[in-house]
Amino acid sequence: MKRGLLAIMLIVLLSTGIGIIAFPNSYALYYACTQEQDTALVIMNSSGLDNRYTIKVYDAYGTLLEAKTYDLDAYESDYRHLSDLITISGSTWGLALIETRGILTIGVETFINDQWYSSDNILDPIPDNPEYTYYWYGLNYSNTADQTTGIAIVNPSNSPAAATVFIYDSFGTPQKQIDIVLDPHETDYYDSADILGTADSMWGVVDIKATVPLVAAAEYFNADKLLLNVDQISHYYYCE
């Protein structure tokens, strides 16, 4: 009887372990699905083996909206408009998470009013290295008469994340420091023109120090507030 019970427990533990390691690679990115803006993903199987992946889409508050699983043959590619997976609302922007056993390359395409505007590529999965305490990310911003920048900070982790955002002008003078705490899968968004104003020298570095690996995204707008580009920063430049 005891042997049977131990065998059952071992099977449960092994099954649980298999469930945990079934998708060792997770790719994270910022998306936005609004009445005007949409995000499409080109999901490419970069290995010579058949693969399976799951797309999880979260809203700005970290609530899971949808999870779908698909199969890919070796070197096959899929194309997915995220607006086809979720119902658009005022909070349908934030984290898209792609989990897989294999190796993927993910193209991120932004559309405005059904017209393509920009593309970016996600090559690296979320790093999983608990020996580091802090991860540093950097991006360029510009708040001038010709251009403004929106900054999204995305927590792809199952754990809360603390981050500090440091913003400098073109002379290296500190302009703003923002301390934030993100719940699991939550996203914060900042219009840098609102918090900094505009000036000829108001462009330079956004430096982000975080307690877990994050994704940062920069949305660049022209003087008429039309979106020019969305840049995804999914890999840190320094860790400690």
C-alpha positions, 0 to 999 in steps of 0.5 A: 500500500505504501509502495503504491502511494509512493509510486503515485506521488512520484508520478504526480511530482514528475508530471508536475515537473514536466509541466513546469519545464514544458516551455523553457523559453519565454519571449516577451514584448509590448503590444497595443490593440486600440481602436486605431492601433494593432499589433501583429506577430510573425512567429518563426520557428528558427530550428530544424525541429517541429515546435509548439508555442503558446501566446498569452495576452495580458491587459495593462493591469496584468490580467490574462485575456487569452491563451492560444496554442499552435504548432509549427513545422521546422522553419515554418512561420505563423502570422497572428494579429493580436486583435483577432485573439482579444476583445479591444478595450481601453486596457488592451495593451501591455504584455504579450508572452510567447512560451515554447520548448524550441527556439523562435524569432518573433517579428513585431509589426505595428499597424495604424488604421490597418496600415503597416507602420513599423517592425521590430524583432525579438530574438532572445527569450527572457533571461532566467538567471537568479544570481543577478540582483539588478538588470539595466535597460536603456533607450533613447527619447526625444521631446522636441518640437519635432518629436515626442516619446512614449515609454512602456515598462512591462513586467513579464514575470510571475513575480512583482517587479521594482524598477527605477527610471532615470531620465537625462537630457542631452547634456547628461543632466538628470531630469526625472527619477520615477520609482515604480512597482509592477504586479506580475504581467503588469505594464506602466506607460509614460508620455515623457512630454507630459512629465518633462515638457519639450525643449531643444535639449530635451532628448537623451537617455532613459535608464531603467534599473529593475529587480527582474528582467523586463521589457521596455518599449519606446513609441516615437511620435512626430509633431502631429502626434502620429506614430512613427515607430515602436522599438522593443528593448527586450534584453538588458545591457548590464546586470549586477 
